[in-house]
Amino acid sequence: MKILFITQFLPFPPDTGGKVKTWRILNLLSRSHELFLISFIDQKKDLAFEKRLKRICHLGIKTFLTPLITSHSPELKVKAILGNLSPVPFRVKKYYLPQAADFIRRLTGRKKFEAVYCDHLTSSRYLRAVKNLDNLLKIYDEHNISSEAFKSQSESERNILKKIAYKGESAKFFLFEREMVEKFDLIFTISRQDRQKLGKLSRPESRVVYLPVPFETEPLFRFGPKVILFVGFLSWRPNEEAAFWFGKKIFPLVLKQVPRSRFWIVGEGVSDRLRKLAAADPKIKLWGHLKSLKAVYRRSGVAVAPIRTGGGVKIKILTALAYGLPVVATSSAVSGLESGAASAVVLAESPSEIARAVVETITNSNNSWRLSEKGLNSIRACYSEKQSRRVLDQIEKASRHNKKKLSRVVEKFSSLVLALATTAWSYCALRL
């Protein structure tokens, strides 16, 4: 099938959770389908990565340059404030470009596609720009339920203005999600829990399907390093809060017991308070953006995910498990994971509990190797490419069903036209 694939970030390099998911799904789709990719970047230098994506997107690629990271752009900050007056969620408006919609309109007017694949809810707004949309299979790949993510943030926020803003964004997403879900023929969810929630909004519920994020295991872990690793897109508030909380409240407790330990924070969008935290403690290192994460996973003794707000599946946890790295996380961080994967993670909630779990992991060889092997097995059992391919095969089935449905509509319309024409002819014959 020829698929128009629309996503909010250029998915290479796969250096954030969302991009990891998109990159892996794109690779699987490219083995059975022809793809045209539309995505967005906020730095011109990232255009160089198009070359790598052209290997799997044989129909073409179009990338749009626009401000995406709010903390980096005064223009977006103003739009975010003004966005409170709009019924459309700011995160949706941020990824909508009129020039991108115009391009999609021209592209679908001259090229024949069989499906349009909206990766992230933010991409769904471009559906209205797709020509001959009724003839195409419409697919939505969910990364998280945004209304719940912003609701979670509003509940934990102390600043009253931010709390109101998050509540407002949650309410807007609540309405937007319900409107958009009805526009798709096939909906993939990132977790079984999200499938149940979106299934209640969709009729028939059968078009909502759980799609595991596909992983291949690659054991990199070796016991010995006292490096504690946090990986995440730091412009996303739950990630930034988690990294800061660990560095400020938990890491000092670890240092008391393991003075040689280090805390590494990897990810784009470092905040000012994280910079100050690292400047005050030489054992905290900010790596910023890295094209490849394998080196830091190989040099780390444990990965941490002390997430307390937000939603969706934490791809950072699955990535660490796929590399065989032991993981310590909060119960909120493992929400949405398959039970087999969640059971491979050491759960802890308070600063003292998390510090104790981290110390035990980086100092106890037997425990670390047991966790490493358990994590690798959980990925093989719950998040293999074979499982994901089996789900993606439903695209072909849904396409055939869509064509039959369209054929029946055309047939009924033709019958109606014929009946009207016959009636008109009979009437004219009687008049004559």
Steps between C-alpha positions, in 0.01 A plus 500: 500500500600862444481680834525871581665506846473827700689545828593796721879445516750379243547154655873469443716483699272308739620693807171556685225260603254620238760488223609150603142376465446675165834385358436137590146503360621665178761229454242224538253671266767552233544122466147459364393845380620805308526813716498876453610674819398848614662630820630811676831629638602816686870498402614519139795268564256213559419497127817292463313207658257482209760297311471216752121502485494485119619141528162397637270776367519421130213723387667809642556726800393857576630671813381838626717734707307672780540581874399190698660520844311767696781567749734592213263732314365837624255484209355172628482631856279786380287256299468277805363788705263611225406136447296512821240694301471232231285184519778305324772355730826695474705187431276429201524857369879494545541216252253634244652699213286641217787436256510135607124472447539658154775252414285205610211634291721522188673168569179300544357672192775370273605175675275207574518370857306216657538604864588800714680421828483769772775438754414698818165672551658830389526366144127432474420862423656451155225254403290787367776582249507148349320477165274203430507425873184289486680256269796453737552285808548741791737379776582666834800385706459622859805585713311610809158629605588867524195603700610265779866608480410867549247416769777319689727804465229738623444288811868515598560866404529751784510817291135604472535654152673192360244276672219687324686484166555122530136446597391703199725304264370174647141605440577604141672169430205314655268648237756482217573131564132411487449690177805353326459136606182476293685603182724190486438151365783340703650619829821361650562559871828490689360296791214267584370753752479769233325253271226456759464876546492590130283198427223658707509804270504304176226308325560230403749435780670236284679766296709590810798263523795478739831530311812409706803720439737265313846439648796275433714409799868590500673418832741783587498480880810414699518522877742751645419858389352716773328725249128569552335588169195711423394539136213719387377791290554770763265753343219266607426617854455156667851401378662823616332474841610138539864576415509800734329311784748215477801731481383722785334259744613145419853510361647655822362196690670265253830690531506445876519125442680488164730806480632394156154507339412742220168631370475550123211687341456452125251693289422817311339807656700532825338751738680776689447331835655176370802698381535658844464159665780354286720805549477455878593129492776370269363146540188600306565514126270651236562332166237692309401354165684187381461349152556151639417383850673163491824634647333644812292186555817290472677716760211507751417275793130581536233707326252702704152625414370689804198632305212628710269660241411465131360211303575241235761226497852604601709390203813582701422202725448260209821622335701438817348153542575417134867584567499287814542794736333466843228760560371669815174691453186628666167324455383797293789444257408136432130574456399370159782245469418136444501318833802292398706812436374681809601204718858530371526853646588575863217718631559770760312820588662718765852650474634260764342195331632598158849570638503162678395318183765678292776422751397134515506478120842659440671318788349149482630306200261205529198727530607713202556203268166349606321826417687530171396155383144548620474826306632344177255211528208736562573689176524175303169384648299824484652739245646295217488608136304184420215609727492850352509371141199280575303808610616715207370230264155628591565799273454276197183344648358841589580628152314214337205558733507873421497431125206261535312757707571769240395265222169436676442874536573556131275208411213638709550846354502358147182307575338815634601701192372223275170484689457876477584497131251217437230684692567819307491314166175328591347833603607664172365203301161529670487874435567440136 
